């Protein structure tokens, strides 16, 4: 049975492998690697931040638009899980905490980031899971709950990564972001 292949490996399948063919294939691979090197090299170092955001599909585009507006597209790594900063500090999600800190450490090592940006959002199901339905019962109560989460998140980041700048914000579902600084 003869196997047909449209790529250059067809010669290998037909048993026509020799030194000349090897050199041709190696040269092609080297050329392909050379053209993709800038993209690969860009993968290490030179990023500005790590974005921590929620898995909620309603927030994906508004969060991306915010990062673009900040001039950060292509300049940040991203960690996404339910609740964003809530997932990092809430006792209900304790099993996730180490995963975040390990990932943040790897991001610092690989990408040399200088800050972490945590974006939580309103009407967050993870907030209700972690802190109960009352935690989002009114906009005022919801805002206060996120303030507390961000305060704890900031303390934890300062404890784990002292040199890292921290930005925290609460996004409404229409994409407006209220930066939340804690005292």
C-alpha positions in Angstrom: 0.0 0.0 0.0 1.4 3.4 -1.0 0.7 6.3 1.3 0.2 9.7 -0.3 1.2 12.8 1.5 1.2 16.4 0.2 3.9 17.6 2.5 7.6 16.9 2.2 7.4 13.9 4.4 6.0 11.8 1.5 9.5 10.9 0.4 10.2 9.5 3.9 7.1 7.3 3.7 8.2 6.0 0.3 11.6 5.1 1.7 13.4 7.9 -0.3 15.2 9.2 2.8 18.8 10.2 2.1 21.3 12.9 3.3 20.3 15.4 0.6 16.6 15.1 1.4 17.4 15.4 5.1 19.4 18.7 4.5 16.5 20.1 2.4 14.0 19.3 5.2 16.3 20.7 7.9 16.8 23.9 5.9 13.1 24.3 5.5 12.6 23.8 9.2 15.3 26.3 10.0 13.7 28.9 7.8 10.3 28.3 9.4 11.9 28.7 12.8 13.6 31.9 11.8 10.4 33.5 10.7 8.6 32.5 13.9 11.4 33.5 16.3 10.1 37.0 17.0 6.8 35.5 18.2 8.6 32.9 20.3 11.1 35.4 21.7 8.3 37.7 22.6 6.8 35.0 24.8 9.5 35.5 27.4 10.0 38.8 29.2 8.7 42.2 28.3 5.1 41.8 29.4 3.8 44.5 31.7 1.1 42.7 33.7 -0.9 39.7 34.6 -4.6 40.1 34.3 -6.8 38.2 36.7 -10.4 38.1 35.5 -13.6 36.0 35.9 -14.8 33.2 33.7 -18.2 34.8 33.1 -18.7 35.0 29.4 -20.5 38.4 29.8 -17.2 40.0 30.8 -14.8 38.7 28.3 -15.2 41.4 25.7 -15.5 44.3 28.1 -12.3 43.2 29.9 -10.4 42.8 26.6 -11.6 46.3 25.5 -10.4 47.7 28.8 -7.0 46.2 28.4 -6.8 47.5 24.8 -7.8 51.0 26.0 -4.9 50.8 28.5 -2.5 50.0 25.7 -1.8 46.5 27.1 -2.9 44.2 24.2 -0.1 41.7 23.7 1.6 42.9 26.8 -0.1 40.9 29.5 -0.6 37.3 30.6 -3.9 36.2 31.8 -5.3 34.0 34.6 -9.0 33.4 34.5 -11.2 31.6 37.0 -14.5 32.0 38.7 -14.7 35.2 40.8 -11.3 36.6 39.8 -10.0 38.0 43.1 -12.8 36.2 44.9 -11.3 32.9 43.8 -7.9 33.9 45.2 -9.1 34.8 48.7 -12.5 33.3 49.5 -12.3 30.4 51.9 -15.0 28.6 49.8 -12.4 28.4 47.0 -9.4 27.5 49.2 -8.3 24.7 46.9 -7.7 27.2 44.1 -5.4 29.6 46.0 -2.2 27.7 45.5 -2.8 27.4 41.8 -3.1 31.2 41.5 0.0 31.9 43.5 2.0 29.3 41.6 0.8 30.7 38.3 1.6 34.3 39.4 5.1 33.2 40.4 5.6 31.5 37.0 4.3 34.6 35.2 6.8 36.8 37.1 9.7 34.5 36.3 8.8 33.9 32.6 7.4 37.3 31.7 9.0 39.7 34.1 5.7 41.4 34.9 5.6 44.5 37.1 1.9 44.5 38.2 -1.2 42.4 38.6 -4.6 43.7 37.5 -7.6 42.1 39.1 -11.0 42.8 37.5 -14.1 41.5 39.4 -17.5 42.2 38.0 -21.0 42.9 39.2 -23.7 40.2 39.4 -21.0 37.6 40.0 -22.2 34.1 40.7 -18.9 33.2 42.4 -19.5 36.0 44.8 -22.8 34.6 45.8 -21.3 31.1 46.1 -18.5 32.3 48.3 -20.3 34.9 50.4 -24.1 34.1 50.1 -26.9 35.7 48.1 -27.0 38.8 50.4 -23.5 39.7 49.2 -25.0 41.0 45.9 -28.5 42.0 47.1 -28.0 45.7 46.5 -25.4 47.7 44.6 -24.0 49.2 47.8 -23.7 45.8 49.6 -22.1 44.3 46.4 -19.6 47.2 46.2 -18.7 46.8 49.8 -18.2 43.0 49.4 -15.8 43.6 46.5 -13.9 46.3 48.5 -13.3 43.7 51.2 -12.2 41.1 48.7 -9.8 43.6 47.0 -8.4 44.7 50.4 -7.7 41.0 51.2 -6.3 40.4 47.7 -3.9 43.3 48.0 -2.7 42.1 51.4 -2.1 38.6 50.0 -0.3 39.9 46.9 1.9 42.1 49.1 2.7 39.1 51.2 3.6 36.8 48.3 5.1 39.3 45.8 6.1 42.5 47.6 7.5 44.3 44.5 4.4 43.8 42.4 2.1 46.8 41.8 -1.6 46.0 42.2 -4.6 47.4 40.4 -8.1 46.4 41.3 -11.4 47.2 39.7 -15.1 46.3 39.7 -16.6 46.1 36.2 -20.3 46.6 35.5 -21.8 44.4 32.8 -21.9 47.3 30.4 -18.1 47.5 30.6 -17.7 50.5 33.0 -14.8 49.9 35.4 -14.7 51.4 38.8 -11.1 51.3 40.1 -11.1 50.2 43.7 -8.2 51.2 45.9 -8.3 50.1 49.5 -7.0 52.1 52.4 
